[in-house]
Amino acid sequence: MLILDKQDQDFVSALQKDGRASISALALDLGLSRATVKARLDRLIASGEIVGFTAVLKGDAAHAPIRGLMMIAIEGRGTERVIRQLSAMIAVEALHTTNGKWDLIVELGADSLERLDGILKQIRLLDGVATSETNLLLATRKMARVSR
């Protein structure tokens, strides 16, 4: 794993704010030469620190305007089974294992509150789901999507 210095961190932060910025614009904003910025970009890509670039389309955000995070506690040893079942659901946009009170955090998307309610009911009925808590996402202030 590559250790990022302050200039790398500033560079990555600038890219996350505007992934379409030109190397010249990034160099100017960061007070670095164009050659330095290009070398850093190439090094971060080669090392695997930067794993991809993507475009987020308006339609991608609009297909599931109702979004939520569902935290799930699993009883017994059913985690892998629950993960498989959740992974097969179209409404599940991302699935994360975690520690602490919750075993899984599920990012959900639906076209209506009624549809989201049905999805939540379906998930709560899965064998192995002990308890859950869901929060609706009201506004997205920053979003970083990475294609893999």
Protein Blocks (a to p, Z undefined) as FASTA:
>chain_A
ZZddfklmmmmmmmmmmmmbcfklmmmmnopafklmmmmmmmmmmnomagbdcdddfklm
mmmmbgcddddddehjllmmmmmmmmmpmklmbdcddehjblbdcddddfbfklmmmmmm
mmmmpghiabdcddddfbdfbdcdddZZ
